Amino acid sequence: MSGIRKSTDAGLTNAERKSLRESEAREAMSDHDDAEKAFHDNRERLRTARLAREAVAGPVLYPAEGLPDETLIVNVRFSTRITNALNVGGVKTVGEIREASDATLLSLQDLGKGSLSYLRKTLGLPSTDDVQSLPADAAAAIPPGQKE
């Protein structure tokens, strides 16, 4: 037998059981405090690492007409679908979007007419191949990249 006594052991007096319960409670609270401190330390470590990554990558920008051509796609807040489609297609900068024809962009997997229209509208570009923009009320109702 291990020799460790617990408050649930049979044959203990009420005083012994009470004493063991108190020590078990102190031990459980100590374990909880240690786990909570480890959790908070890890959260702060991850937060510091994230802030360092964000500082190196630069600020995340909203798509707008005035974005410089050298702005990286990863630094622009496009929908996940649009960002993934552009990354898979090898498009790295806003300038590459501006230079690409509609046919080139539509050939990218998961980038349809709705996403293309959204890109052209938010970056202030006319369609090069007559892809029609969505009406203003329809564009607001459909999140970019959802129905294409």
N, C-alpha and C positions, 0 to 999 in steps of 0.2 A: 504494500500500500504506500501511497506517496507521502502520507503524514500531513497533508494540507487539510485543514478543517474548514468546512463550509457551514453556513447558517442553516442549510437544509439537511445536515446530517442528523440522523436519529440519535436519541439518547442525550441531547444537550439540555442543559437547564435553560430557563428563560433568560437569565442573566448572561450566560455564555452566548446564546442565540442573538441577543440584543447587541452584545459587544462585537460579534462577528458581522452582523448586518451593518453596523456603523463603519467598521473597517472596510467592508466590501463596498459600501457606498462611497467612502473617501477614495478608494482605489478606482472605482468607476468614474468618479468626477475628475480625478487626476488624468486618467486615460483620455477622457473626453477633452479636457483642456489641452493636452498634448496634441491630440488629433486636430483640434480647432486651430492651434498655433501653426501646425504644419500646413494645414489648408490655406491659411491666410498668407504664410510665407511663400507658398507655391503660387498663389494668386498674384502676389506682388512681383514675384520673379517673372511670371508670364506677362504681366502688364508692362514691366520695364522692357522686356524683350520686344513686345509688340510696338511700344513707343519708339524704340530704337530703329526697328524695321521701317516704321512709318516715316521717321525723320530722314532716313536714307532714301526712301522711295519718293519722297515729296508729297505734297498735298493731293488729296483726291478732289477732282474738279467735276462740276456738273457740265454736261454737254452744252455748248453755246457757240454762237457764230464767231466770237472773237478768239477762240482757242488757237494758239500758235500751231503751225503744221508739225512741229517737232514734238508735240505733246504725246506721250506714250499712251496707248489704249488702256493699259492697266491703271493709269492715273485718272481715267475718266469714268464717271459713275454711269455706265450703261447697264442695261439689264444683264443678268447672268447669261441668258441665251445669246445676246448680241456679242458680249465679250468673248464667250467661248467660241462662237462661230468665227469671229475675227482672228482669234489666237490660232485656231486650227488652220485657218486659211493663210496664215503667215503675215497678216496685216498687223503692223507694230505701232504705227503713228496715225494721228488724225490726218496728216497730209496725205498718207497713202489712201485713206478713205476718200478724200476730196479728189484725188487723181484717178481713182478707179471708176470704171464705167458701171452702170447699173447691171449690165449683163455679167460682168466680172463678180460683183458683189452677190448677185442672185445665184451664181454658181457655187457659192460657199454653202456647205452643208448647214442646215438649220437656220439659214438667213433667207427669209421670204420677203414678199412685197411689203408687208406691214412693217417689218424691221427696217427694210431699206428706206421706206417712206419716213419712218421715225428718225433714222440717221440723217437723211437729207434735210428734214425739217429742223431738227435741233442744231445741226451744224450750219444751217443757213445756206444750203446748196440746192440749186435746181436739179431736177432729175435729168440725167444725160440721155436716157432711153425712154422718156415719156412714161415712167412709172407714176401713176396718179397718187397724189397725196390723199390720205383719208380726210373726210370732212372733220372739222374741228370738234364737233360733238361726238363723233364716232371715235376719233383718236383719243379723246379723254376717257371714253368708256372702256376701251380695250387696252390693257397693259401691253407695252411693246413686246413683241416676240411671242404672244399668246396665240393669236389666230392669223395664220398666214396661208 
